[in-house]
Amino acid sequence: MKQFLIKFLLVAFFSCNIYSQETFTNPIINGGYPDPSIVRVDDDFYVVNSSFEYFPALPIHHSKDLVNWELIGYGIDRPSQATGKVNLYDVQQQGGIHAPSIRYHDGLFYIVTTNVYSPKDNSKPTEMVNFILTAENPSGPWSEPHVIKGAPGIDPDIFFDDNGKVWFVGTHDTGNPNKNGIGEIWVQELDLDNWKLIGKRYSIWRGACGGCCVEGPHIYKEFDRYYLMVAEGGTSYNHAVMIASSENIEGPYDSNPKNPILTSRHLSNNNWVHSTGHADLVQLKDDRWYMVSLGIRNEMDSTSNMGRETHLIPVSWEEAWDNWVEVEEGRWEPVIIKWPVAAPETGKVERNNPIPFSGLKQSKNYSFYDDFTKPSLDLQWNFRRVPRENTYELNSKNKTLKLNLSSESFELRGQYNLMGFRQKETEFEYSTSMNFKPKKNLSEAGLSIFSQDDNYINFTIKKHNNKTLLNLSVKPRDQKLEYVKSLPVTYNENIILKVSSKESKYSYYYSTDNGNSFKKFTETAANLVLCKGYIGTNLGLYASSNGAKTNEYAEFEWVKNIIK
C-alpha cells in the first residue's frame, strides 16, 4: 500500500502543471461548475455555482489570487435544508438549484438562488422557489433556507444599496410579471428582518434583444449609476452577456450600444471555448476589475464531458457618449457613461491570460486520491439528490468506504446508491480497489461514469445466473441500455477496476493481483456521457441489488483519479 501511495504521489506531482508567473490558463475552476457568481471580502474571493439535482448543493470555492481555487464547502449540505419547498430528494434531472448569487454585507454572506421542481404526477406546473441562505463563514454552516414568497422566476440577485435599502432582483416571462420564467428583469425592495418583498415591483429591462432568454441578473452601483448585467441568448452557442445602465434602480435602463460585452456567438464553432456567458463582476482592492463566466471547452464533438466551467476575464471601464442633454437654453452637452469592457485586448475568453497578481503562479493539479481515512467524506464527493440513510459508511477500523447495495438502480428521479466527483479533464485514469463478493443474483457494485439518470457507464462486478461476472453496461443519452461485455472472473479479496481516457476512447482494465498486472477488458468511445445539457460528467462508485432484497455491501479501499 505504501509503494502504491508513493507512486501515486509522484505521478500527481509530475502531472501538476505549474504555469509561469506571467500567465494563467482558463478555465479557473475545472469541471461542471456553471453559472459562477463571485464576491470579494478584503483579500479573499469566493465563487458559488449551480448544482442542480446534486447534493451537497451550491459548491463554494475560495481563492486569494483569482486563479487557484479550493472547494471549501456547500451552501446546502444538510438534509434539513433540502426538503419542503427546496426539495432535492426526488427532484427531476436538470431541476434543482439554479444560478446562485453570492454577496457580502455587514459581516454576513448571502446566497440567493432558485430551486426548480416539477411534481412527479404533473398535477401542477413546475415550481420555481426563490430563497436565501446566510452564513458568517462562507465554508459554513449556512442557515436553513429563507423562502421569499411571491417572487416569481429564476436566477435571482440581491443588491445592497448605499442608502440602506435591499433589493431583490428577479426574472419573469416577458409581459407577465406574475408568471415564472425568463425574459424580463424586475426589482422589488426586500425586508431582510421578515424575509419578504415589500413595496412596488418594477419591471426594468428586457435585455438588449428584447426578451430572448434574459436571465442571470446582477446589479452593481458605480460612478453614481446602477448597472444591470444579464445573460441572454440561451445557454448554448448564442449565449452572451449584456449590460444596461440607469440613474435610478427602478429604471429606465439604457442598453450599452456595444452589447454584447462578452460572447462567443461570432466565433467559429472550432474555437477552443464556446457558449460563454452568465457572468458576474468583481472589483479588486486596487480598483481593477475581473469577470467570471461560464464556458464550454471544445474538446470532443464541439463540447466536452466537463460541461460548463468557470472562466476568468479581465475587465476595464471606458467612457462613451450616450446622448446629448440641453443644460441651458441653446447649450447642449454630451452625457458620458462608463461601460465595462470584457477582455479589452481581444474581446473574447482567452485560454491563456496575464496573471492578475504578479509573483504568483497557477497550480493546476486536479488528480484526486481518497483512501477513506478521514472521519468524513472528502468535499469532492457528491450524490444525485439527497442520499437515503445508510447509503454509505466510513469504516474507521478497516479504513474503507462501505457502500450498501440498494434495491434501486439508475432511474429517473431515483435515490440510488451512487456517489461521485466532478470530472476535471478529458484525459484521465480513474481506478478503485474494491472488496465485493456478491452472494445473490443481480447484486452489483463497481465504477460508474455518469452525467444523469439516463446517461451513464457502469463498470462493475455483478452476480448473474449464479456466476460472478465482470460487466460493462452503457446507457447513452436517448438510447436503450446496452450490455457491452460480460466475463466470468475470480479473485481472492480485492479487485481493482480502472478506466483510462485517452484519444477519445475509454479503455477498461482490471487487476486480480493487487495491481501488479492489469488485463484489458474492452474499450468504448469516450463521448457516451458527453455533456449536451446543463450537467457535466462525474466519476463515481455504484452499488445496487437491482430490485432484490439484500444486506450486501461493497467495500472500497481507495479511489484515485490521475490527470494526464
C-alpha positions as CSV (number, residue, x, y, z in Angstrom):
1,M,0.0,0.0,0.0
2,K,2.9,2.4,0.9
3,Q,4.5,1.7,-2.5
4,F,1.2,2.4,-4.3
5,L,0.7,5.7,-2.4
6,I,4.3,6.8,-3.1
7,K,3.8,6.0,-6.8
8,F,0.5,7.9,-6.9
9,L,2.0,11.0,-5.2
10,L,4.9,11.0,-7.6
11,V,2.6,10.8,-10.6
12,A,0.4,13.5,-9.2
13,F,3.5,15.7,-8.5
14,F,4.9,15.4,-12.0
15,S,1.4,15.8,-13.6
16,C,0.9,19.0,-11.7
17,N,1.1,21.8,-14.3
18,I,2.8,24.8,-12.8
19,Y,2.5,27.7,-15.2
20,S,4.8,30.6,-15.2
21,Q,4.0,33.6,-13.1
22,E,3.3,35.6,-16.2
23,T,0.1,33.8,-17.3
24,F,-2.8,31.7,-16.1
25,T,-4.9,29.2,-18.0
26,N,-8.7,29.1,-18.3
27,P,-10.9,27.6,-17.0
28,I,-10.0,28.6,-13.5
29,I,-12.5,26.1,-11.9
30,N,-12.5,22.9,-13.9
31,G,-15.4,20.5,-14.1
32,G,-19.1,21.1,-14.0
33,Y,-19.2,24.4,-12.2
34,P,-21.6,26.7,-14.3
35,D,-23.3,30.0,-13.6
36,P,-20.5,31.4,-11.4
37,S,-21.1,34.3,-9.0
38,I,-18.2,35.9,-7.2
39,V,-17.7,38.2,-4.2
40,R,-14.5,39.7,-2.7
41,V,-14.1,40.2,1.1
42,D,-10.8,42.0,1.8
43,D,-8.1,39.8,0.2
44,D,-10.4,36.7,-0.2
45,F,-12.5,35.8,-3.2
46,Y,-15.4,33.3,-3.1
47,V,-17.3,31.7,-6.0
48,V,-20.6,29.8,-5.9
49,N,-22.0,27.7,-8.7
50,S,-25.2,26.0,-9.8
51,S,-25.5,22.4,-8.7
52,F,-29.0,21.3,-10.0
53,E,-30.2,18.0,-8.5
54,Y,-26.8,17.2,-6.9
55,F,-26.3,17.1,-3.1
56,P,-24.5,18.7,-1.4
57,A,-25.6,21.7,-3.3
58,L,-24.2,25.2,-4.0
59,P,-20.4,24.4,-4.1
60,I,-18.3,27.3,-2.7
61,H,-14.7,27.8,-3.8
62,H,-12.1,30.2,-2.2
63,S,-9.1,31.9,-3.7
64,K,-6.5,34.5,-2.7
65,D,-5.4,35.2,-6.3
66,L,-8.4,34.5,-8.6
67,V,-6.6,31.6,-10.4
68,N,-6.0,29.0,-7.6
69,W,-9.3,27.8,-6.1
70,E,-10.1,25.5,-3.3
71,L,-13.5,23.9,-2.6
72,I,-14.3,24.9,1.0
73,G,-17.9,23.8,1.4
74,Y,-21.5,24.0,0.2
75,G,-24.5,26.3,0.9
76,I,-26.7,23.2,1.3
77,D,-25.1,20.3,3.0
78,R,-27.7,19.1,5.5
79,P,-30.8,17.1,4.5
80,S,-33.0,19.5,6.5
81,Q,-32.0,22.3,4.1
82,A,-33.2,20.2,1.1
83,T,-36.7,19.3,2.0
84,G,-40.1,21.0,1.8
85,K,-40.1,23.9,-0.7
86,V,-36.4,23.3,-1.5
87,N,-36.9,19.6,-2.5
88,L,-33.7,17.8,-3.5
89,Y,-35.0,14.3,-2.6
90,D,-36.9,13.4,-5.7
91,V,-36.2,16.4,-7.9
92,Q,-36.2,15.9,-11.7
93,Q,-32.9,15.8,-13.6
94,Q,-31.8,19.2,-14.7
95,G,-34.0,20.6,-12.0
96,G,-32.9,21.7,-8.6
97,I,-30.6,24.6,-7.7
98,H,-30.1,27.1,-10.5
99,A,-27.8,30.2,-10.9
100,P,-27.0,31.4,-7.4
101,S,-25.7,34.9,-6.5
102,I,-23.3,35.3,-3.6
103,R,-22.9,38.7,-1.8
104,Y,-21.4,40.0,1.5
105,H,-22.9,42.8,3.7
106,D,-22.2,43.9,7.3
107,G,-20.4,40.7,8.3
108,L,-22.8,38.3,6.7
109,F,-22.6,36.3,3.5
110,Y,-25.8,35.8,1.4
111,I,-26.6,33.3,-1.3
112,V,-29.8,33.8,-3.2
113,T,-30.9,31.2,-5.7
114,T,-33.8,29.2,-7.1
115,N,-34.9,25.6,-6.7
116,V,-36.8,24.3,-9.8
117,Y,-39.1,21.4,-9.1
118,S,-41.7,19.6,-11.2
119,P,-44.2,17.4,-9.4
120,K,-43.9,13.7,-10.3
121,D,-47.5,13.4,-11.4
122,N,-47.5,16.7,-13.4
123,S,-50.5,17.7,-11.4
124,K,-49.1,21.2,-11.0
125,P,-46.8,23.4,-13.1
126,T,-43.1,23.5,-12.5
127,E,-42.5,25.5,-9.3
128,M,-39.6,27.9,-9.0
129,V,-38.8,28.6,-5.4
130,N,-36.5,31.5,-4.7
131,F,-34.7,31.5,-1.3
132,I,-31.8,33.0,0.6
133,L,-29.1,31.4,2.8
134,T,-26.9,33.3,5.2
135,A,-23.6,32.5,6.9
136,E,-20.9,34.3,8.9
137,N,-18.3,31.9,7.4
138,P,-18.6,31.0,3.7
139,S,-17.4,27.5,4.5
140,G,-20.5,27.1,6.6
141,P,-22.6,26.4,8.4
142,W,-25.2,28.1,6.3
143,S,-28.7,28.8,7.5
144,E,-31.9,27.0,6.7
145,P,-33.5,28.4,3.5
146,H,-35.5,31.6,3.8
147,V,-38.1,31.2,1.1
148,I,-39.1,34.5,-0.5
149,K,-42.8,34.3,-1.1
150,G,-44.3,36.0,-4.2
151,A,-41.0,36.1,-6.0
152,P,-41.6,34.6,-9.5
153,G,-38.9,33.5,-11.9
154,I,-35.4,32.2,-11.7
155,D,-31.8,33.3,-11.3
156,P,-32.3,36.0,-8.6
157,D,-29.8,38.5,-7.3
158,I,-29.6,40.5,-4.1
159,F,-28.4,44.1,-4.1
160,F,-27.5,46.2,-1.1
161,D,-27.8,49.9,-2.0
162,D,-25.7,52.6,-0.3
163,N,-28.9,54.2,1.0
164,G,-29.6,51.2,3.2
165,K,-32.3,49.6,1.0
166,V,-32.0,46.0,0.0
167,W,-33.4,44.9,-3.4
168,F,-34.4,41.5,-4.7
169,V,-33.7,41.2,-8.5
170,G,-35.6,38.5,-10.3
171,T,-36.6,37.3,-13.8
172,H,-40.1,36.5,-15.2
173,D,-41.6,35.9,-18.6
174,T,-41.9,38.9,-20.9
175,G,-45.2,40.7,-20.5
176,N,-46.4,38.7,-17.5
177,P,-44.9,39.8,-14.2
178,N,-46.8,37.1,-12.3
179,K,-45.5,34.2,-14.4
180,N,-42.4,32.1,-13.8
181,G,-39.8,32.0,-16.5
182,I,-37.2,34.1,-18.2
183,G,-37.4,37.2,-20.4
184,E,-37.7,40.3,-18.2
185,I,-35.9,41.6,-15.2
186,W,-37.7,43.0,-12.2
187,V,-36.7,44.5,-8.8
188,Q,-38.5,44.9,-5.6
189,E,-37.4,46.0,-2.1
190,L,-36.7,43.2,0.3
191,D,-37.3,43.3,4.1
192,L,-34.5,41.1,5.5
193,D,-36.0,41.2,9.0
194,N,-39.0,39.3,7.8
195,W,-37.6,37.8,4.5
196,K,-40.4,39.2,2.4
197,L,-40.9,41.6,-0.5
198,I,-42.3,45.0,0.2
199,G,-43.3,48.0,-1.9
200,K,-43.8,48.2,-5.6
201,R,-42.4,45.8,-8.1
202,Y,-40.6,47.4,-11.1
203,S,-40.0,45.7,-14.4
204,I,-36.8,47.3,-15.5
205,W,-35.3,45.6,-18.6
206,R,-36.0,43.1,-21.3
207,G,-32.4,42.8,-22.4
208,A,-30.6,44.1,-25.5
209,C,-32.6,41.8,-27.7
210,G,-36.0,42.4,-26.1
211,G,-36.7,39.3,-24.0
212,C,-34.8,36.5,-25.7
213,C,-33.8,34.2,-22.7
214,V,-32.9,37.1,-20.5
215,E,-31.8,35.7,-17.1
216,G,-29.0,35.7,-14.5
217,P,-29.2,39.4,-13.5
218,H,-26.7,41.2,-11.3
219,I,-26.9,44.8,-10.2
220,Y,-23.9,47.0,-9.4
221,K,-23.5,50.7,-8.5
222,E,-20.5,52.5,-9.9
223,F,-19.9,56.1,-10.9
224,D,-23.2,57.2,-9.3
225,R,-25.1,54.9,-11.7
226,Y,-26.8,51.5,-11.5
227,Y,-25.6,48.8,-13.9
228,L,-27.7,45.8,-14.7
229,M,-25.8,42.9,-16.2
230,V,-27.7,39.8,-17.6
231,A,-27.2,36.6,-19.5
232,E,-29.1,36.5,-22.8
233,G,-29.4,34.2,-25.9
234,G,-29.8,30.9,-24.1
235,T,-27.1,28.8,-22.6
236,S,-25.6,27.5,-25.8
237,Y,-23.8,28.9,-28.8
238,N,-25.7,32.2,-28.7
239,H,-25.1,32.8,-25.1
240,A,-24.0,36.3,-24.3
241,V,-23.5,38.9,-21.5
242,M,-25.5,42.2,-21.9
243,I,-25.4,45.3,-19.7
244,A,-27.6,48.4,-19.2
245,S,-27.3,51.5,-17.0
246,S,-29.7,53.8,-15.2
247,E,-29.5,56.8,-12.8
248,N,-32.2,55.1,-10.7
249,I,-32.5,51.4,-9.7
250,E,-36.2,51.4,-10.8
251,G,-35.1,52.5,-14.3
252,P,-35.4,53.3,-17.0
253,Y,-32.3,51.4,-18.1
254,D,-30.3,52.3,-21.3
255,S,-28.7,49.4,-23.1
256,N,-25.0,49.6,-23.8
257,P,-24.6,50.4,-27.5
258,K,-21.8,47.9,-27.7
259,N,-23.8,44.9,-26.4
260,P,-23.0,42.1,-26.0
261,I,-19.9,42.8,-23.9
262,L,-19.0,39.1,-23.9
263,T,-20.0,36.3,-26.2
264,S,-18.6,33.6,-28.5
265,R,-21.6,33.6,-30.9
266,H,-19.5,35.4,-33.5
267,L,-16.6,32.9,-33.4
268,S,-16.0,29.7,-35.3
269,N,-17.5,26.5,-33.9
270,N,-13.9,25.3,-33.8
271,N,-12.9,28.0,-31.2
272,W,-11.4,26.5,-28.1
273,V,-14.4,27.6,-26.0
274,H,-18.0,28.4,-26.8
275,S,-21.3,29.3,-25.1
276,T,-19.5,31.9,-22.9
277,G,-21.9,33.9,-20.8
278,H,-23.8,34.1,-17.5
279,A,-21.2,36.3,-15.8
280,D,-20.5,38.3,-12.6
281,L,-18.1,41.2,-11.9
282,V,-15.7,41.7,-9.1
283,Q,-13.6,44.7,-8.1
284,L,-10.1,44.2,-6.7
285,K,-8.7,46.2,-3.8
286,D,-6.5,48.2,-6.3
287,D,-9.7,49.1,-8.3
288,R,-9.0,46.7,-11.2
289,W,-12.0,44.6,-12.4
290,Y,-12.5,41.0,-13.5
291,M,-15.4,38.9,-14.7
292,V,-16.2,35.2,-14.1
293,S,-18.2,33.5,-16.8
294,L,-19.2,30.0,-17.8
295,G,-18.0,28.5,-21.0
296,I,-17.8,25.0,-22.6
297,R,-14.5,23.7,-23.9
298,N,-14.4,22.5,-27.5
299,E,-12.6,19.1,-26.9
300,M,-14.9,16.4,-28.2
301,D,-17.7,16.8,-30.7
302,S,-17.7,20.6,-30.2
303,T,-18.3,20.1,-26.4
304,S,-16.7,18.3,-23.5
305,N,-17.5,15.8,-20.8
306,M,-16.9,18.6,-18.2
307,G,-19.8,20.7,-19.4
308,R,-20.0,24.3,-18.4
309,E,-16.9,25.5,-16.4
310,T,-15.9,28.8,-14.7
311,H,-13.5,31.1,-16.6
312,L,-11.8,34.4,-15.7
313,I,-11.8,37.5,-17.9
314,P,-10.1,40.9,-17.3
315,V,-12.4,44.0,-17.4
316,S,-11.7,47.7,-18.0
317,W,-14.1,50.6,-17.9
318,E,-14.3,53.0,-20.8
319,E,-16.2,56.2,-21.4
320,A,-18.8,56.5,-24.1
321,W,-21.2,59.2,-25.2
322,D,-24.7,58.2,-24.5
323,N,-26.8,61.2,-25.8
324,W,-27.0,64.9,-25.6
325,V,-28.7,66.9,-23.0
326,E,-29.7,70.6,-23.0
327,V,-28.0,72.1,-19.9
328,E,-29.4,75.6,-20.6
329,E,-31.3,77.1,-23.5
330,G,-29.3,76.6,-26.7
331,R,-26.4,74.8,-25.0
332,W,-26.1,71.1,-25.2
333,E,-23.6,68.8,-23.5
334,P,-22.9,65.1,-24.1
335,V,-23.9,62.6,-21.4
336,I,-20.9,60.4,-20.9
337,I,-21.4,56.9,-19.3
338,K,-18.7,54.5,-18.4
339,W,-19.2,50.9,-19.5
340,P,-17.3,47.7,-18.6
341,V,-15.3,46.2,-21.4
342,A,-14.6,42.5,-21.1
343,A,-11.3,41.2,-22.4
344,P,-10.3,44.6,-23.7
345,E,-7.3,43.3,-25.7
346,T,-9.2,40.7,-27.7
347,G,-12.9,40.8,-26.8
348,K,-13.2,37.1,-26.0
349,V,-12.4,34.5,-23.4
350,E,-8.8,33.5,-23.9
351,R,-7.2,30.2,-22.9
352,N,-4.0,31.9,-21.6
353,N,-4.0,35.3,-19.9
354,P,-1.7,37.6,-17.9
355,I,-1.9,36.6,-14.3
356,P,-3.8,39.0,-12.0
357,F,-1.2,39.2,-9.3
358,S,2.4,39.4,-10.2
359,G,4.8,37.0,-8.5
360,L,2.2,34.3,-8.0
361,K,1.7,31.1,-10.0
362,Q,-1.2,29.0,-11.1
363,S,-1.1,25.4,-10.0
364,K,-3.4,23.0,-11.8
365,N,-3.3,19.6,-10.2
366,Y,-6.7,18.0,-10.4
367,S,-5.6,14.5,-9.6
368,F,-7.7,13.1,-6.8
369,Y,-6.9,10.4,-4.2
370,D,-9.1,9.2,-1.3
371,D,-8.2,6.3,1.0
372,F,-11.1,7.0,3.3
373,T,-9.0,7.5,6.4
374,K,-10.7,10.9,7.2
375,P,-13.6,10.9,9.7
376,S,-15.9,12.4,7.0
377,L,-16.2,12.3,3.2
378,D,-13.9,14.5,1.2
379,L,-15.7,17.6,0.0
380,Q,-15.3,16.5,-3.6
381,W,-17.9,13.7,-3.2
382,N,-21.5,14.3,-4.1
383,F,-24.7,12.4,-4.8
384,R,-27.5,12.7,-7.2
385,R,-30.1,14.1,-4.8
386,V,-30.1,13.7,-1.1
387,P,-28.9,10.2,-0.4
388,R,-31.0,7.8,1.7
389,E,-29.9,7.0,5.2
390,N,-27.4,4.2,5.4
391,T,-26.2,4.7,1.9
392,Y,-22.6,4.6,2.9
393,E,-20.4,4.2,6.0
394,L,-16.8,5.2,6.6
395,N,-15.3,2.2,8.3
396,S,-12.8,3.7,10.8
397,K,-11.4,0.2,11.7
398,N,-10.7,-1.1,8.2
399,K,-10.2,2.4,6.7
400,T,-12.6,1.7,3.9
401,L,-15.8,3.1,2.4
402,K,-18.7,0.8,2.8
403,L,-21.3,1.4,0.1
404,N,-24.5,-0.6,0.8
405,L,-26.4,-2.2,-2.1
406,S,-29.8,-0.5,-2.7
407,S,-32.8,-2.1,-4.4
408,E,-32.9,1.0,-6.6
409,S,-30.9,1.3,-9.7
410,F,-30.4,4.1,-12.2
411,E,-33.9,5.6,-12.8
412,L,-35.4,9.0,-13.3
413,R,-35.7,10.9,-10.0
414,G,-34.2,8.0,-8.1
415,Q,-32.2,7.9,-4.9
416,Y,-30.0,5.0,-5.9
417,N,-26.7,4.4,-4.2
418,L,-24.3,6.3,-6.4
419,M,-21.6,8.8,-5.4
420,G,-19.0,10.7,-7.4
421,F,-16.8,13.7,-8.0
422,R,-16.7,16.0,-11.0
423,Q,-14.5,15.1,-14.0
424,K,-11.9,17.8,-14.4
425,E,-10.1,17.0,-17.7
426,T,-10.8,15.0,-20.8
427,E,-7.9,12.5,-20.4
428,F,-7.5,10.7,-17.1
429,E,-7.0,7.4,-15.4
430,Y,-9.7,6.5,-12.8
431,S,-9.4,3.4,-10.6
432,T,-10.6,1.8,-7.4
433,S,-9.7,-1.2,-5.2
434,M,-13.0,-2.9,-4.3
435,N,-13.7,-5.8,-1.9
436,F,-17.0,-7.3,-3.1
437,K,-18.1,-10.9,-3.4
438,P,-21.8,-10.9,-4.5
439,K,-23.9,-13.6,-2.9
440,K,-27.2,-13.0,-4.6
441,N,-28.1,-12.8,-8.2
442,L,-28.4,-9.2,-9.5
443,S,-26.1,-7.8,-6.8
444,E,-23.8,-5.3,-8.4
445,A,-21.1,-2.8,-7.5
446,G,-18.1,-1.0,-9.1
447,L,-17.2,2.1,-11.0
448,S,-19.6,4.5,-12.7
449,I,-19.1,7.4,-15.1
450,F,-22.3,9.3,-15.1
451,S,-24.0,12.5,-16.2
452,Q,-27.7,12.0,-15.5
453,D,-30.2,9.3,-14.5
454,D,-30.4,8.2,-18.1
455,N,-26.8,8.7,-19.2
456,Y,-24.0,6.6,-17.7
457,I,-21.4,3.9,-18.0
458,N,-21.2,1.2,-15.3
459,F,-18.0,-1.0,-15.0
460,T,-19.0,-3.4,-12.3
461,I,-18.9,-6.9,-10.7
462,K,-22.3,-8.4,-11.0
463,K,-23.8,-11.8,-10.0
464,H,-25.9,-13.3,-12.8
465,N,-27.1,-16.9,-13.1
466,N,-25.0,-17.7,-10.0
467,K,-21.8,-16.6,-11.7
468,T,-19.6,-13.6,-10.7
469,L,-19.2,-11.5,-13.8
470,L,-17.1,-8.5,-14.8
471,N,-19.7,-6.4,-16.6
472,L,-19.8,-3.2,-18.7
473,S,-23.1,-1.6,-19.4
474,V,-23.7,1.7,-21.2
475,K,-26.7,4.0,-21.3
476,P,-26.2,6.6,-24.0
477,R,-28.5,9.6,-24.0
478,D,-31.9,8.9,-25.6
479,Q,-30.9,5.3,-26.3
480,K,-31.6,1.9,-24.6
481,L,-29.3,0.4,-22.1
482,E,-26.6,-1.7,-23.8
483,Y,-24.7,-4.6,-22.1
484,V,-21.4,-4.3,-23.9
485,K,-19.5,-7.2,-22.4
486,S,-19.6,-9.7,-19.5
487,L,-16.8,-12.1,-18.4
488,P,-16.6,-14.6,-15.6
489,V,-13.9,-13.5,-13.1
490,T,-12.3,-14.9,-10.0
491,Y,-10.3,-13.1,-7.3
492,N,-9.3,-13.6,-3.7
493,E,-10.4,-10.5,-1.9
494,N,-10.0,-7.2,-3.8
495,I,-10.3,-6.5,-7.5
496,I,-9.0,-3.2,-9.0
497,L,-11.1,-1.7,-11.7
498,K,-9.6,1.0,-13.9
499,V,-10.9,3.3,-16.7
500,S,-8.3,5.1,-18.9
501,S,-9.5,8.0,-21.1
502,K,-7.2,8.9,-24.0
503,E,-7.6,10.0,-27.6
504,S,-11.4,10.0,-27.4
505,K,-11.6,6.4,-26.1
506,Y,-12.3,4.8,-22.8
507,S,-10.2,1.6,-22.1
508,Y,-11.4,-0.6,-19.3
509,Y,-8.9,-2.7,-17.3
510,Y,-9.0,-5.0,-14.2
511,S,-6.4,-6.5,-11.8
512,T,-6.9,-9.5,-9.6
513,D,-3.3,-9.4,-8.1
514,N,-3.5,-6.1,-6.2
515,G,-2.4,-4.0,-9.2
516,N,0.8,-5.9,-10.1
517,S,-0.7,-6.6,-13.5
518,F,-3.8,-5.4,-15.4
519,K,-5.8,-7.1,-18.1
520,K,-7.6,-5.1,-20.7
521,F,-11.4,-5.8,-20.7
522,T,-12.7,-3.8,-23.6
523,E,-13.0,-0.2,-24.9
524,T,-15.7,2.2,-25.9
525,A,-15.9,5.7,-27.3
526,A,-15.4,8.5,-24.7
527,N,-18.4,10.6,-25.8
528,L,-21.1,8.3,-24.4
529,V,-21.7,10.5,-21.4
530,L,-20.9,13.7,-23.3
531,C,-22.4,16.8,-21.8
532,K,-25.1,18.1,-24.0
533,G,-27.2,19.8,-21.3
534,Y,-26.7,21.5,-18.0
535,I,-24.6,19.0,-16.2
536,G,-21.0,17.8,-16.5
537,T,-19.8,14.3,-16.1
538,N,-18.9,12.7,-12.7
539,L,-16.6,9.7,-11.9
540,G,-18.0,7.6,-9.1
541,L,-18.9,4.4,-7.3
542,Y,-22.2,2.5,-7.6
543,A,-23.9,-0.4,-5.7
544,S,-27.3,-1.9,-6.4
545,S,-29.2,-5.1,-5.9
546,N,-31.3,-4.2,-8.9
547,G,-34.7,-4.7,-7.2
548,A,-33.8,-7.7,-5.0
549,K,-33.7,-7.6,-1.2
550,T,-30.2,-7.9,0.3
551,N,-28.0,-6.8,3.1
552,E,-24.9,-6.9,0.9
553,Y,-22.4,-4.1,0.6
554,A,-19.1,-3.3,-1.3
555,E,-16.0,-2.0,0.5
556,F,-13.7,0.3,-1.3
557,E,-10.1,0.7,-0.1
558,W,-9.2,3.7,-2.2
559,V,-10.1,5.6,-5.3
560,K,-7.7,7.6,-7.4
561,N,-8.0,9.8,-10.5
562,I,-4.8,10.8,-12.2
563,I,-5.0,13.6,-14.7
564,K,-2.7,13.0,-17.6
